[in-house]
Amino acid sequence: MAAITPDMKVGEIVRNWPETMRVFRSHGLNLQCGGTHSVAFAAGKHGFDLETFLAELNAAVVDPK
């Protein structure tokens, strides 16, 4: 299982696991910030439940669709 954590930067995640981009897009995120913010920051800023968001990201890596 992938270990995407709350403190990882969005850009780092997409570089390491491009398949996660579909999860970010499904939440309306397009990396316009340059991917410099953490997953926790993005979740908080956009009102996402952090644990659910992390689970979706990690699932995309484990079981890409």
N, C-alpha and C positions, 0 to 999 in steps of 0.2 A: 504494500500500500504506500502511496505517496505520502510525503510528510509536509504538506503545505500548512504553514502555521500562520497565526495572526500577524506576526511581526514581519513576515516576508513582503517584499515590495511587489506590486502588481506586475511591473515590467520584468522582474526576475522570474516570476512564475510563468509568464507567457513565453519568455525565452526558453526556459527549461521544459515547459510542457505546452506547446502551441495549441493542443486540443482544449485547453482551458479557456481559450478566447471565446468559444461559443457560450460558456457560462457567464463570462463578463458581459458579453453582448446581450444575453437574455435578461440581464438586469439593467440594461441601458448604459453600460460602461464601455467606452471606446478608447481608452488610454490617452485621451486628449491631454491629460496631465503629464504625459510622458512616462507613465508607469512608476513615478517616483514615490507614490504613497503606499503605505502598508495595506494589507487586506483589512485589518482592523479599522484603519482610518476610513477606507472606502465604505465599509459596511456601516460604520457610524454616521458618516456624512450623508449616505443615501437611505438610511433607515432600514438596512437589512439586518436580520438576525445573524449574528456572527457565526454561531455554531452551524446553522443551516447552510450558510454561504460556504463555509469551509468544507462541510460535508459534500456539497455539490461540486466544489473544485476538486477535491480529492477523488470523488467518484468518477469525474471526467478523465482523470489520469488512470485510474484502475480499470475502468470499463468505458473507453471512448465509444461514442455512438456516431 
